[in-house]
Amino acid sequence: MLKYKLNVLDVFEVKEHYIEGTKEVHIHTVILNEDGSDFYQGTTAVRFNTHGIYPQLDTLKGIFEDKNSFMDFVSYLRRYIKQQVRYL
């Protein structure tokens, strides 16, 4: 089982988006293997607005080889941002 450590780096409003109030969050992401060794370290992005929370797939490409791990991480990102939305 992979472990995730996330830290919000930057939040800014997306001006050219068709839904007003859309914001993008850049997150420093560290993914660890079961033994504690680094699996991935880098920056991922998530956009959110009144309609939902959307991880940016272009920042997630190439991290995972299997679909289950990818979907687990995407759902973890959504839960993490959902808890932070009112503060961002």
C-alpha positions in Angstrom: 0.0 0.0 0.0 1.4 3.4 -1.0 1.4 6.3 1.5 0.8 9.9 0.4 2.2 13.1 1.8 0.6 16.3 0.4 1.5 19.9 1.0 -0.2 22.9 -0.7 2.3 25.1 -2.4 0.3 27.7 -4.3 -3.3 28.7 -5.0 -4.3 31.0 -7.8 -7.5 31.9 -9.7 -7.8 30.7 -13.3 -8.8 33.7 -15.3 -9.5 32.1 -18.7 -11.8 29.4 -17.3 -15.5 29.5 -18.4 -16.7 29.0 -14.8 -16.1 32.0 -12.6 -14.3 31.4 -9.4 -12.3 28.5 -10.6 -9.0 28.1 -8.7 -6.0 25.9 -9.3 -3.9 24.4 -6.4 -0.3 23.2 -6.9 0.5 20.5 -4.4 3.9 19.1 -3.4 3.4 15.4 -3.6 5.5 12.7 -2.0 4.4 9.1 -2.5 6.1 6.4 -0.4 6.3 2.6 -0.8 5.4 0.3 2.0 9.1 0.2 3.1 9.3 4.0 3.3 11.3 4.5 0.1 10.4 7.2 -2.4 8.0 6.1 -5.1 7.4 9.6 -6.5 8.2 13.2 -5.6 7.0 16.2 -7.5 4.2 18.7 -8.1 0.6 17.9 -9.0 -2.3 20.2 -9.7 -6.0 20.3 -8.9 -8.7 22.7 -10.1 -11.8 23.3 -8.1 -14.9 25.5 -8.4 -18.6 25.4 -7.3 -19.2 22.3 -9.5 -16.5 20.0 -8.2 -12.8 19.1 -7.7 -10.8 18.1 -10.7 -7.2 16.7 -10.5 -5.3 17.8 -13.6 -4.5 14.6 -15.4 -1.5 16.1 -17.3 0.4 16.4 -14.0 -0.5 12.8 -13.0 0.7 11.1 -16.2 3.5 8.6 -15.9 3.3 8.3 -12.1 1.4 5.0 -11.9 1.5 2.0 -14.1 -1.8 0.4 -13.0 -5.2 1.9 -13.0 -6.1 0.9 -9.4 -3.2 2.8 -7.9 -4.0 5.8 -10.1 -7.7 5.9 -9.1 -6.8 5.5 -5.4 -4.5 8.5 -5.6 -7.0 10.6 -7.5 -9.7 9.9 -4.9 -7.2 10.7 -2.1 -6.4 14.0 -3.8 -10.1 14.9 -4.1 -10.7 14.1 -0.4 -7.6 16.2 0.6 -8.7 19.2 -1.4 -12.4 18.9 -0.3 -11.2 19.4 3.3 -9.1 22.4 2.4 -11.5 24.2 0.0 -12.9 26.7 2.6 -9.4 27.8 3.5 -8.1 28.1 -0.1 
